[in-house]
């Protein structure tokens, strides 16, 4: 049974990748749209009153973390290759 389940996951990952990307994007858009209609009772922070604030905040933080990891931290972790004796 586990082999069938693994084959199903492999099929979803390779052949149906476009479908899953579209489904995920639609799900995220629905969450943002719902944020315009569902409001918290009281805003804890000043920016909580703006619809979509937390989504934009999460996007900015995600991009900043990827940039920080890729540009600043990865060169320190990878180091020079073994064949390079400079």
Long-range contacts (C-beta under 8 A, 24 or more apart in sequence): 28-55, 31-55
